[in-house]
Structures are given as C-alpha cells and as structure tokens.
Amino acid sequence: MSFCGGQGADSTRYVATVADDKMLMIWDLYPASSCGVSPSRPQPTAYVIPFSYPLSSIAAHHSSKEFLVADSRGSVFVIDWQSDPDDKNGLDLRHSCVVELVDTHVIFRSALGKPVEGVTCVAWSVNSTEL
C-alpha cells in the first residue's frame, strides 16, 4: 500500500494497493473532489488496473503520481495514471505502463515450471524519480 497523490492538496487523497488477485487498485479517499471531511462524505472509490500476474509490491514517489509496481514473476512496471481515460485527444496516459523491467532468469524458470524464489520489492530514490 502506498499514498500516491503527489505533493499538495492531493497528497493524502489517493492510496494505491496491490495484491495476489492481480489488481492494482487506486483508492480515491475523497471522491467528492474535496479533501475536506464532511458528515455526508461519500465512500472511497477504487480505480482498478489489471495485471497478468499476482502483484507483490508498490511504491509511489512523493513528487509525482507515477508509481512502481512489481509482480510475482520479477517484472517491475512504471505506471502513469495521471490522464483521464475518457480523453479522446490521444494523449491518454492513465493506466499506462511507461516502462517494464523484466528479470529474464525469473521468466525462464517460470516457463520451465520451476518455482520462483523470493519476492520482488520496489522503491524510489528519495531525491529523484529517475530509475
């Protein structure tokens, strides 16, 4: 689980979670587009991004809304979910995989039916979003 709202007013608005169910879920904790808490606050809303394999780790950088996601086969993804999925201008980046880093040894072992050892974990550099 990781907060993924970047800096500013949205810094605690969004939480991203991953699990064995192959789903990355981005939770909008304040779906009324206001970060203030009111007595009639709507329930949190989840945006779902499906993956092909169970997910093991997620990390968001405090300076952006991009985050790193790792799956059980050893792949690491940089996900950008900033744009609106209904944007028809062709510039839609939401739910977009910007980069996928693959451990070829893990894929090879998996293809042979051999167990994959360990869990892939991801983290950003504190000072930079550079990989």
MILUMMI-668330 format. One record per atom (N, C-alpha, C): residue number from 0; atom name; x, y, z; residue in one letter. Coordinates in Angstrom, 2 decimals. Example, Ala and Ser with C-alpha at 12.3 -4.5 7.8 and 13.67 -1.06 7.14 Angstrom:
2
   i at      c1      c2      c3 aa
   0  N   13.19   -5.69    7.80  a
   0 CA   12.30   -4.50    7.80  a
   0  C   13.20   -3.30    7.80  a
   1  N   12.85   -2.25    7.08  s
   1 CA   13.67   -1.06    7.14  s
   1  C   12.90    0.03    7.87  s
//
This chain:
131
   i at      c1      c2      c3 aa
   0  N    0.85   -1.17    0.00  m
   0 CA    0.00    0.00    0.00  m
   0  C    0.90    1.24    0.00  m
   1  N    0.46    2.27   -0.74  s
   1 CA    1.26    3.49   -0.80  s
   1  C    0.37    4.68   -1.14  s
   2  N    0.58    5.80   -0.44  f
   2 CA   -0.06    7.03   -0.86  f
   2  C    0.52    7.41   -2.21  f
   3  N   -0.30    7.90   -3.14  c
   3 CA    0.19    8.18   -4.49  c
   3  C   -0.38    9.47   -5.05  c
   4  N   -0.64   10.45   -4.22  g
   4 CA   -1.25   11.69   -4.68  g
   4  C   -0.28   12.79   -5.00  g
   5  N    1.01   12.50   -4.99  g
   5 CA    1.99   13.55   -5.26  g
   5  C    2.08   14.51   -4.10  g
   6  N    2.39   15.77   -4.41  q
   6 CA    2.51   16.79   -3.38  q
   6  C    1.28   17.69   -3.40  q
   7  N    1.08   18.44   -2.37  g
   7 CA   -0.01   19.40   -2.33  g
   7  C   -1.27   18.82   -1.72  g
   8  N   -2.41   19.38   -2.15  a
   8 CA   -3.70   19.03   -1.57  a
   8  C   -4.07   17.56   -1.76  a
   9  N   -3.59   16.93   -2.83  d
   9 CA   -3.93   15.53   -3.09  d
   9  C   -2.98   14.53   -2.44  d
  10  N   -2.04   14.98   -1.63  s
  10 CA   -1.01   14.10   -1.09  s
  10  C   -1.56   12.95   -0.25  s
  11  N   -2.70   13.13    0.38  t
  11 CA   -3.31   12.05    1.15  t
  11  C   -4.66   11.62    0.58  t
  12  N   -4.96   12.06   -0.62  r
  12 CA   -6.25   11.73   -1.23  r
  12  C   -6.26   10.34   -1.85  r
  13  N   -5.15    9.91   -2.45  y
  13 CA   -5.10    8.65   -3.18  y
  13  C   -4.17    7.65   -2.51  y
  14  N   -4.63    6.41   -2.40  v
  14 CA   -3.85    5.31   -1.88  v
  14  C   -3.90    4.20   -2.92  v
  15  N   -2.75    3.63   -3.24  a
  15 CA   -2.68    2.52   -4.18  a
  15  C   -2.37    1.23   -3.42  a
  16  N   -3.05    0.15   -3.80  t
  16 CA   -2.81   -1.14   -3.19  t
  16  C   -2.60   -2.20   -4.27  t
  17  N   -1.81   -3.21   -3.95  v
  17 CA   -1.61   -4.36   -4.84  v
  17  C   -1.81   -5.63   -4.02  v
  18  N   -2.14   -6.74   -4.75  a
  18 CA   -2.38   -8.00   -4.06  a
  18  C   -2.20   -9.17   -5.01  a
  19  N   -2.38  -10.36   -4.46  d
  19 CA   -2.27  -11.59   -5.25  d
  19  C   -3.37  -11.73   -6.28  d
  20  N   -4.41  -10.92   -6.21  d
  20 CA   -5.52  -11.03   -7.16  d
  20  C   -5.23  -10.38   -8.51  d
  21  N   -3.98   -9.95   -8.73  k
  21 CA   -3.52   -9.35   -9.99  k
  21  C   -4.11   -7.97  -10.25  k
  22  N   -4.56   -7.31   -9.22  m
  22 CA   -5.19   -6.00   -9.37  m
  22  C   -4.42   -4.92   -8.62  m
  23  N   -4.13   -3.84   -9.34  l
  23 CA   -3.64   -2.62   -8.72  l
  23  C   -4.88   -1.75   -8.54  l
  24  N   -5.13   -1.33   -7.32  m
  24 CA   -6.31   -0.51   -7.05  m
  24  C   -5.85    0.84   -6.51  m
  25  N   -6.36    1.90   -7.13  i
  25 CA   -6.07    3.25   -6.67  i
  25  C   -7.35    3.76   -6.02  i
  26  N   -7.26    4.02   -4.74  w
  26 CA   -8.41    4.43   -3.96  w
  26  C   -8.46    5.94   -3.84  w
  27  N   -9.56    6.54   -4.23  d
  27 CA   -9.82    7.96   -4.03  d
  27  C  -10.56    8.05   -2.69  d
  28  N   -9.86    8.52   -1.66  l
  28 CA  -10.44    8.56   -0.33  l
  28  C  -11.44    9.70   -0.16  l
  29  N  -11.37   10.69   -1.05  y
  29 CA  -12.28   11.84   -1.01  y
  29  C  -12.89   12.04   -2.39  y
  30  N  -13.79   11.15   -2.84  p
  30 CA  -14.29   11.19   -4.21  p
  30  C  -15.13   12.41   -4.57  p
  31  N  -15.51   13.21   -3.62  a
  31 CA  -16.30   14.40   -3.93  a
  31  C  -15.40   15.53   -4.42  a
  32  N  -14.14   15.22   -4.76  s
  32 CA  -13.12   16.15   -5.26  s
  32  C  -12.78   17.27   -4.28  s
  33  N  -13.07   17.02   -3.04  s
  33 CA  -12.68   17.95   -1.99  s
  33  C  -11.95   17.17   -0.92  s
  34  N  -10.84   17.67   -0.47  c
  34 CA  -10.08   16.95    0.54  c
  34  C  -10.60   17.22    1.95  c
  35  N  -11.64   18.02    2.08  g
  35 CA  -12.21   18.26    3.39  g
  35  C  -13.13   17.13    3.78  g
  36  N  -13.24   16.87    5.05  v
  36 CA  -14.10   15.81    5.55  v
  36  C  -15.43   16.43    5.94  v
  37  N  -16.52   15.87    5.45  s
  37 CA  -17.85   16.37    5.79  s
  37  C  -18.68   15.22    6.35  s
  38  N  -19.74   15.51    7.07  p
  38 CA  -20.55   14.45    7.66  p
  38  C  -21.16   13.51    6.62  p
  39  N  -21.44   14.00    5.43  s
  39 CA  -22.06   13.16    4.41  s
  39  C  -21.05   12.75    3.33  s
  40  N  -19.82   12.55    3.74  r
  40 CA  -18.75   12.22    2.81  r
  40  C  -19.05   10.90    2.09  r
  41  N  -18.93   10.88    0.76  p
  41 CA  -19.15    9.64    0.02  p
  41  C  -18.08    8.59    0.34  p
  42  N  -18.41    7.35    0.12  q
  42 CA  -17.48    6.25    0.34  q
  42  C  -16.32    6.34   -0.65  q
  43  N  -15.13    5.86   -0.26  p
  43 CA  -13.99    5.85   -1.19  p
  43  C  -14.32    5.09   -2.47  p
  44  N  -13.72    5.54   -3.56  t
  44 CA  -13.91    4.93   -4.87  t
  44  C  -12.60    4.29   -5.31  t
  45  N  -12.68    3.12   -5.94  a
  45 CA  -11.47    2.43   -6.38  a
  45  C  -11.40    2.40   -7.91  a
  46  N  -10.22    2.72   -8.44  y
  46 CA   -9.92    2.59   -9.86  y
  46  C   -9.04    1.34   -9.99  y
  47  N   -9.42    0.42  -10.85  v
  47 CA   -8.74   -0.87  -10.95  v
  47  C   -7.89   -0.94  -12.21  v
  48  N   -6.64   -1.41  -12.06  i
  48 CA   -5.75   -1.65  -13.18  i
  48  C   -5.35   -3.12  -13.11  i
  49  N   -5.82   -3.94  -14.06  p
  49 CA   -5.50   -5.38  -14.01  p
  49  C   -4.10   -5.68  -14.55  p
  50  N   -3.48   -6.71  -14.02  f
  50 CA   -2.17   -7.20  -14.46  f
  50  C   -2.29   -8.69  -14.78  f
  51  N   -1.28   -9.24  -15.41  s
  51 CA   -1.30  -10.65  -15.81  s
  51  C   -0.86  -11.60  -14.70  s
  52  N   -0.10  -11.10  -13.74  y
  52 CA    0.43  -11.94  -12.67  y
  52  C    0.14  -11.31  -11.32  y
  53  N    0.16  -12.12  -10.25  p
  53 CA   -0.03  -11.56   -8.90  p
  53  C    1.00  -10.46   -8.62  p
  54  N    0.58   -9.44   -7.91  l
  54 CA    1.44   -8.30   -7.61  l
  54  C    2.02   -8.42   -6.21  l
  55  N    3.27   -7.99   -6.06  s
  55 CA    3.94   -8.18   -4.77  s
  55  C    4.33   -6.88   -4.07  s
  56  N    4.45   -5.76   -4.81  s
  56 CA    4.95   -4.55   -4.17  s
  56  C    4.54   -3.32   -4.97  s
  57  N    4.39   -2.21   -4.27  i
  57 CA    4.10   -0.92   -4.92  i
  57  C    4.82    0.18   -4.15  i
  58  N    5.28    1.19   -4.88  a
  58 CA    5.91    2.35   -4.26  a
  58  C    5.58    3.59   -5.08  a
  59  N    5.19    4.64   -4.42  a
  59 CA    4.93    5.92   -5.09  a
  59  C    6.00    6.91   -4.67  a
  60  N    6.34    7.81   -5.57  h
  60 CA    7.30    8.86   -5.23  h
  60  C    6.53   10.08   -4.77  h
  61  N    7.03   10.78   -3.75  h
  61 CA    6.31   11.92   -3.19  h
  61  C    6.18   13.09   -4.16  h
  62  N    6.96   13.11   -5.24  s
  62 CA    6.92   14.26   -6.14  s
  62  C    6.10   14.03   -7.41  s
  63  N    5.47   12.86   -7.55  s
  63 CA    4.69   12.61   -8.77  s
  63  C    3.56   11.63   -8.47  s
  64  N    2.70   11.43   -9.46  k
  64 CA    1.64   10.45   -9.35  k
  64  C    2.00    9.14  -10.06  k
  65  N    3.23    9.01  -10.50  e
  65 CA    3.68    7.75  -11.07  e
  65  C    4.11    6.83   -9.93  e
  66  N    3.99    5.54  -10.16  f
  66 CA    4.48    4.62   -9.16  f
  66  C    5.07    3.38   -9.79  f
  67  N    5.86    2.67   -8.98  l
  67 CA    6.48    1.42   -9.38  l
  67  C    5.63    0.28   -8.85  l
  68  N    5.46   -0.76   -9.69  v
  68 CA    4.72   -1.95   -9.29  v
  68  C    5.56   -3.16   -9.66  v
  69  N    5.65   -4.13   -8.75  a
  69 CA    6.38   -5.37   -9.02  a
  69  C    5.40   -6.54   -8.99  a
  70  N    5.61   -7.49   -9.92  d
  70 CA    4.76   -8.68   -9.91  d
  70  C    5.55   -9.89   -9.43  d
  71  N    4.85  -11.00   -9.26  s
  71 CA    5.44  -12.20   -8.69  s
  71  C    6.45  -12.90   -9.60  s
  72  N    6.50  -12.55  -10.86  r
  72 CA    7.47  -13.20  -11.75  r
  72  C    8.75  -12.39  -11.88  r
  73  N    8.82  -11.24  -11.20  g
  73 CA   10.04  -10.45  -11.18  g
  73  C   10.03   -9.23  -12.07  g
  74  N    8.93   -8.92  -12.72  s
  74 CA    8.85   -7.72  -13.56  s
  74  C    8.55   -6.50  -12.71  s
  75  N    9.09   -5.35  -13.13  v
  75 CA    8.84   -4.07  -12.46  v
  75  C    8.27   -3.13  -13.50  v
  76  N    7.18   -2.45  -13.16  f
  76 CA    6.48   -1.55  -14.07  f
  76  C    6.50   -0.13  -13.51  f
  77  N    6.66    0.86  -14.39  v
  77 CA    6.45    2.26  -14.03  v
  77  C    5.07    2.61  -14.60  v
  78  N    4.15    2.95  -13.73  i
  78 CA    2.77    3.21  -14.13  i
  78  C    2.47    4.70  -13.99  i
  79  N    1.87    5.27  -15.03  d
  79 CA    1.44    6.67  -15.03  d
  79  C   -0.08    6.68  -15.17  d
  80  N   -0.75    7.19  -14.17  w
  80 CA   -2.21    7.18  -14.18  w
  80  C   -2.80    8.59  -14.10  w
  81  N   -2.06    9.60  -14.55  q
  81 CA   -2.46   10.98  -14.38  q
  81  C   -3.59   11.43  -15.31  q
  82  N   -3.64   10.94  -16.54  s
  82 CA   -4.60   11.45  -17.52  s
  82  C   -5.97   10.81  -17.36  s
  83  N   -6.94   11.45  -17.93  d
  83 CA   -8.32   10.98  -17.90  d
  83  C   -8.53    9.88  -18.94  d
  84  N   -9.06    8.70  -18.55  p
  84 CA   -9.26    7.62  -19.52  p
  84  C  -10.28    7.96  -20.60  p
  85  N  -11.13    8.97  -20.37  d
  85 CA  -12.12    9.36  -21.37  d
  85  C  -11.60   10.44  -22.32  d
  86  N  -10.34   10.84  -22.16  d
  86 CA   -9.73   11.85  -23.02  d
  86  C   -9.58   11.29  -24.42  d
  87  N  -10.20   11.92  -25.40  k
  87 CA  -10.19   11.43  -26.78  k
  87  C   -9.11   12.09  -27.63  k
  88  N   -8.21   12.84  -27.02  n
  88 CA   -7.18   13.54  -27.77  n
  88  C   -5.97   12.67  -28.09  n
  89  N   -5.98   11.40  -27.71  g
  89 CA   -4.87   10.52  -27.99  g
  89  C   -3.69   10.70  -27.05  g
  90  N   -3.84   11.52  -26.03  l
  90 CA   -2.75   11.76  -25.08  l
  90  C   -2.99   11.07  -23.75  l
  91  N   -3.88   10.10  -23.76  d
  91 CA   -4.26    9.41  -22.54  d
  91  C   -3.12    8.55  -22.01  d
  92  N   -2.66    8.85  -20.80  l
  92 CA   -1.62    8.06  -20.18  l
  92  C   -2.13    7.26  -18.99  l
  93  N   -3.37    7.46  -18.62  r
  93 CA   -3.88    6.78  -17.44  r
  93  C   -3.84    5.27  -17.66  r
  94  N   -3.43    4.58  -16.63  h
  94 CA   -3.30    3.13  -16.65  h
  94  C   -2.26    2.70  -17.68  h
  95  N   -1.34    3.55  -17.96  s
  95 CA   -0.33    3.29  -18.98  s
  95  C    0.96    2.81  -18.34  s
  96  N    1.51    1.75  -18.92  c
  96 CA    2.81    1.26  -18.48  c
  96  C    3.86    2.03  -19.25  c
  97  N    4.62    2.85  -18.56  v
  97 CA    5.65    3.66  -19.20  v
  97  C    6.87    2.81  -19.51  v
  98  N    7.21    1.91  -18.59  v
  98 CA    8.40    1.07  -18.74  v
  98  C    8.13   -0.26  -18.03  v
  99  N    8.64   -1.36  -18.58  e
  99 CA    8.58   -2.66  -17.91  e
  99  C    9.99   -3.23  -17.88  e
 100  N   10.47   -3.50  -16.68  l
 100 CA   11.78   -4.10  -16.49  l
 100  C   11.57   -5.57  -16.14  l
 101  N   12.22   -6.46  -16.88  v
 101 CA   11.96   -7.89  -16.72  v
 101  C   13.23   -8.62  -16.31  v
 102  N   13.13   -9.47  -15.31  d
 102 CA   14.23  -10.35  -14.92  d
 102  C   14.10  -11.61  -15.77  d
 103  N   14.94  -11.77  -16.78  t
 103 CA   14.82  -12.89  -17.71  t
 103  C   15.02  -14.25  -17.04  t
 104  N   15.81  -14.31  -15.98  h
 104 CA   16.01  -15.58  -15.28  h
 104  C   14.71  -16.06  -14.63  h
 105  N   13.96  -15.13  -14.08  v
 105 CA   12.69  -15.48  -13.44  v
 105  C   11.69  -15.97  -14.49  v
 106  N   11.62  -15.31  -15.63  i
 106 CA   10.70  -15.74  -16.68  i
 106  C   11.08  -17.13  -17.17  i
 107  N   12.37  -17.38  -17.35  f
 107 CA   12.85  -18.68  -17.81  f
 107  C   12.46  -19.77  -16.81  f
 108  N   12.70  -19.53  -15.53  r
 108 CA   12.35  -20.52  -14.50  r
 108  C   10.85  -20.77  -14.48  r
 109  N   10.08  -19.71  -14.61  s
 109 CA    8.63  -19.83  -14.60  s
 109  C    8.15  -20.64  -15.81  s
 110  N    8.74  -20.40  -16.98  a
 110 CA    8.36  -21.12  -18.20  a
 110  C    8.67  -22.61  -18.08  a
 111  N    9.70  -22.96  -17.33  l
 111 CA   10.07  -24.37  -17.13  l
 111  C    9.27  -25.02  -16.00  l
 112  N    8.40  -24.24  -15.37  g
 112 CA    7.59  -24.77  -14.28  g
 112  C    8.33  -24.85  -12.97  g
 113  N    9.49  -24.21  -12.89  k
 113 CA   10.27  -24.21  -11.65  k
 113  C    9.79  -23.08  -10.75  k
 114  N    9.87  -23.28   -9.44  p
 114 CA    9.40  -22.22   -8.54  p
 114  C   10.26  -20.97   -8.63  p
 115  N    9.59  -19.84   -8.50  v
 115 CA   10.28  -18.56   -8.46  v
 115  C   10.55  -18.25   -7.01  v
 116  N   11.80  -18.01   -6.68  e
 116 CA   12.19  -17.79   -5.30  e
 116  C   12.23  -16.31   -4.97  e
 117  N   11.77  -15.97   -3.77  g
 117 CA   11.85  -14.59   -3.32  g
 117  C   10.66  -13.76   -3.76  g
 118  N   10.64  -12.55   -3.29  v
 118 CA    9.59  -11.59   -3.61  v
 118  C   10.25  -10.35   -4.17  v
 119  N    9.71   -9.82   -5.24  t
 119 CA   10.25   -8.60   -5.83  t
 119  C    9.68   -7.40   -5.08  t
 120  N   10.55   -6.53   -4.62  c
 120 CA   10.14   -5.30   -3.94  c
 120  C   10.66   -4.11   -4.73  c
 121  N    9.94   -3.02   -4.69  v
 121 CA   10.33   -1.82   -5.43  v
 121  C   10.37   -0.62   -4.50  v
 122  N   11.20    0.37   -4.86  a
 122 CA   11.29    1.61   -4.10  a
 122  C   11.88    2.70   -5.00  a
 123  N   11.47    3.92   -4.78  w
 123 CA   12.02    5.08   -5.49  w
 123  C   13.22    5.63   -4.71  w
 124  N   14.09    6.31   -5.40  s
 124 CA   15.12    7.11   -4.74  s
 124  C   14.39    8.28   -4.06  s
 125  N   14.81    8.65   -2.90  v
 125 CA   14.14    9.72   -2.16  v
 125  C   14.26   11.06   -2.89  v
 126  N   15.40   11.31   -3.53  n
 126 CA   15.67   12.61   -4.14  n
 126  C   15.28   12.74   -5.60  n
 127  N   14.91   11.64   -6.27  s
 127 CA   14.68   11.71   -7.71  s
 127  C   13.75   10.60   -8.16  s
 128  N   13.02   10.85   -9.24  t
 128 CA   12.19    9.81   -9.83  t
 128  C   12.91    9.10  -10.96  t
 129  N   14.20    9.41  -11.16  e
 129 CA   14.98    8.72  -12.17  e
 129  C   15.13    7.26  -11.78  e
 130  N   15.13    6.37  -12.76  l
 130 CA   15.25    4.94  -12.45  l
 130  C   16.68    4.58  -12.14  l
//
